Amino acid sequence: MTLTLYPAIDLKDGACVRLRRGAMDEATIYAENPAQQARDFEAAGCRALHVVDLNGAFAGQAVNAGAVDAILAAARVAVQLGGGIRDMAGIARWLERGVARVILGSAAVKNPALVREACRAFPGRIAVGIDARAGMVATEGWAETSTLSAEALALRIEDAGVAAIIFTDIARDGMLAGLNIAATTALAARLTVPVIASGGVAGVDDLTALAAAARGLHRGRIEGVIVGRALYDGRLSVAEALAALTA
């Protein structure tokens, strides 16, 4: 069993950044050229990328479309994209432009009918991002916290036909505090939909532990993991990450 490594390319004002706990005013710029960053990840052996339009997540519409288009033109790997995609027109537009998988976040909470409609129209190409703060789902670029638990939302939409659920522990995101493996595996064990882990990867030990936990699941499946700051800060190389995620 091999888990998929999804290097994170988070876009703010056209640059590749990392945030601390989702705070837009705590952004560290790592690359002024996101397309080159995508090429670098591909050259290092990555076969997938996790791209988020951070401005778009707050605005509710695409803001960094130019940067996303440049990434799609530069890289030949599968790109999953989230951030500000809130309607069928936006979903269709990005899939037509070459995105492999669209991620719906706030829409899954506020417009669950859209998730079901999108899954019917584009089977296998819709993922749902569940971002949790103290177990409760956060929306609108993490600016709002709902009264819905992460598990309740996952169970509510798992039969819609989503390709995967991306589970992020906001308290750990960008903090190098370590993955919340217990919460991730507990969620995966309740679902038939594959789960992608996200938030807090600090180094190779996190990935080794996640892979071991994934192998130990008797029900459910962990598909992969999103890694951001640890790669950019040099705490973890792509080669080390890929090796740790390969059984």
C-alpha positions in Angstrom: 0.0 0.0 0.0 1.3 3.4 -1.0 -0.2 6.7 0.2 -0.2 9.6 -2.2 1.9 12.7 -1.4 0.2 16.0 -2.1 2.6 18.9 -1.8 0.6 22.0 -1.0 0.7 25.1 -3.2 -1.4 27.7 -1.4 -1.9 30.8 -3.5 -2.2 34.3 -2.0 -1.9 37.4 -4.2 -0.3 35.3 -7.0 2.5 33.8 -4.8 3.0 30.5 -3.1 2.6 30.9 0.6 2.0 29.0 3.9 -0.3 30.3 6.6 -0.3 29.6 10.3 -3.6 28.2 11.4 -5.3 29.7 8.3 -4.6 33.3 9.3 -4.2 35.4 6.1 -2.1 38.0 8.0 0.4 35.4 9.0 1.5 34.3 5.5 5.1 33.3 4.7 6.0 33.7 1.0 7.9 30.7 -0.3 7.8 31.1 -4.0 6.9 34.1 -6.2 6.5 31.7 -9.2 3.9 29.0 -8.4 4.3 27.4 -11.8 8.0 26.8 -11.2 7.3 25.4 -7.8 4.9 23.0 -9.4 7.6 22.0 -11.9 10.1 21.5 -9.1 7.7 19.2 -7.2 7.1 17.2 -10.4 10.8 16.9 -11.1 11.3 15.6 -7.5 8.9 12.7 -8.2 5.5 14.0 -7.1 2.6 12.7 -9.1 -0.1 15.0 -7.6 -0.4 18.5 -6.3 -2.9 20.2 -3.8 -3.6 23.7 -4.9 -5.7 26.2 -2.9 -6.8 29.7 -4.0 -6.6 31.3 -0.5 -7.9 34.6 -1.6 -10.7 32.8 -3.4 -11.7 31.0 -0.3 -12.4 34.3 1.4 -13.9 36.0 -1.6 -16.1 33.1 -2.7 -14.8 33.2 -6.2 -11.6 32.6 -8.1 -9.0 35.2 -7.4 -5.7 33.5 -8.3 -7.0 32.0 -11.6 -3.9 33.2 -13.5 -1.6 31.4 -11.2 -3.7 28.2 -11.3 -3.7 28.3 -15.1 0.1 28.7 -15.1 0.4 25.6 -12.8 -1.8 23.6 -15.0 0.3 24.6 -18.0 3.6 23.8 -16.3 2.9 20.5 -14.6 1.8 17.2 -16.1 0.7 15.8 -12.7 -2.8 15.6 -11.3 -3.9 18.8 -9.7 -6.7 19.0 -7.1 -7.9 22.5 -6.6 -10.0 24.2 -3.9 -10.8 27.7 -2.7 -13.8 29.8 -3.7 -15.4 27.2 -6.0 -19.1 27.5 -5.1 -21.2 26.6 -8.1 -21.5 24.2 -11.0 -20.2 26.7 -13.5 -17.0 27.2 -11.5 -16.6 23.4 -11.1 -17.1 22.7 -14.8 -14.8 25.6 -15.8 -11.8 24.3 -13.8 -12.3 20.6 -14.8 -12.4 21.7 -18.4 -9.2 23.7 -17.9 -7.3 20.6 -16.7 -7.9 20.3 -13.0 -8.2 16.6 -12.1 -10.3 17.0 -9.0 -12.2 20.0 -7.6 -12.4 20.4 -3.8 -15.6 21.8 -2.3 -15.3 23.1 1.2 -17.8 25.7 2.4 -20.3 24.6 -0.2 -20.5 21.2 1.4 -21.8 22.8 4.6 -23.9 25.6 3.1 -25.1 23.9 -0.2 -24.9 20.1 0.1 -27.2 19.8 -2.9 -24.4 21.2 -5.0 -22.0 18.4 -3.8 -24.5 15.8 -4.9 -25.2 17.5 -8.2 -21.5 17.9 -8.9 -20.8 14.2 -8.1 -23.5 13.1 -10.5 -22.2 15.3 -13.3 -18.5 14.6 -12.7 -18.1 11.2 -11.1 -14.8 10.6 -9.4 -13.7 14.2 -9.8 -15.2 15.9 -6.7 -13.6 15.9 -3.2 -14.8 17.6 -0.1 -12.5 19.5 2.2 -13.5 19.2 5.9 -11.5 21.7 7.9 -12.1 21.3 11.7 -11.4 23.6 14.6 -11.8 21.7 17.9 -13.8 19.1 16.0 -16.2 21.6 14.4 -16.3 22.4 10.7 -14.9 25.8 9.7 -16.0 27.6 6.5 -15.3 30.8 4.5 -11.5 30.3 4.5 -11.7 29.2 8.1 -13.1 32.6 9.1 -16.3 31.1 10.4 -16.9 28.0 12.6 -20.2 26.1 12.1 -22.2 24.1 14.6 -21.6 20.9 12.6 -19.0 18.4 13.6 -16.5 17.1 11.1 -17.7 13.5 11.5 -21.4 14.5 11.1 -20.6 16.4 7.8 -18.5 13.4 6.5 -21.3 11.0 7.3 -23.8 13.4 5.7 -22.1 13.5 2.3 -20.3 10.2 2.0 -23.1 8.7 0.0 -23.0 11.6 -2.5 -20.3 9.9 -4.6 -17.3 12.1 -3.5 -13.9 10.8 -4.5 -12.3 11.7 -1.2 -12.6 13.7 2.0 -9.7 15.9 2.9 -9.5 16.3 6.7 -7.6 19.2 8.1 -7.0 20.0 11.8 -6.8 23.8 11.6 -5.0 24.1 15.0 -2.1 22.2 13.5 -2.1 23.6 10.0 1.2 25.4 9.2 2.4 24.9 12.8 4.6 21.8 12.3 2.9 20.4 15.3 2.4 16.9 13.9 -0.5 15.3 12.1 -3.6 14.5 14.1 -3.4 10.9 13.2 -5.8 9.7 15.9 -8.6 12.0 14.5 -7.8 11.2 10.9 -7.9 7.4 11.4 -11.0 7.6 13.5 -12.8 9.5 10.8 -11.5 7.1 8.1 -12.7 4.1 10.1 -16.3 5.5 10.1 -16.4 6.1 6.3 -16.5 4.2 3.0 -14.9 7.3 1.3 -11.1 7.5 1.2 -9.6 10.2 3.5 -6.7 12.5 2.8 -4.8 13.7 5.9 -3.8 17.3 6.3 -2.4 19.8 8.8 0.7 19.9 10.9 3.2 17.5 9.2 6.5 18.2 10.8 8.8 15.6 9.4 9.3 12.0 8.2 8.1 10.5 11.5 4.6 11.9 10.9 4.4 10.2 7.5 5.8 6.9 8.8 3.2 6.9 11.6 0.4 7.8 9.2 1.4 5.0 6.8 1.4 2.5 9.7 -2.0 3.7 11.0 -3.4 3.4 7.5 -2.1 -0.2 7.2 -3.8 -1.0 10.6 -7.2 0.2 9.6 -9.7 -2.6 9.5 -12.4 -0.4 7.9 -12.0 2.7 5.8 -9.0 3.9 3.9 -6.5 6.7 4.0 -5.5 7.7 0.5 -2.8 10.2 1.1 -1.4 13.3 2.9 -1.0 16.9 2.2 2.4 18.4 3.1 3.3 22.1 3.1 5.6 23.9 5.4 7.8 20.9 6.2 8.7 20.6 2.5 9.3 24.3 2.1 11.4 24.7 5.2 13.5 21.7 4.3 12.5 19.6 7.3 11.5 17.0 4.8 12.5 16.2 1.3 10.1 14.9 -1.4 12.3 11.8 -1.7 12.0 11.1 2.1 8.3 11.7 2.1 7.7 9.4 -0.9 9.8 6.6 0.8 7.9 7.0 4.1 4.6 6.6 2.3 5.6 3.5 0.4 5.0 0.2 2.2 
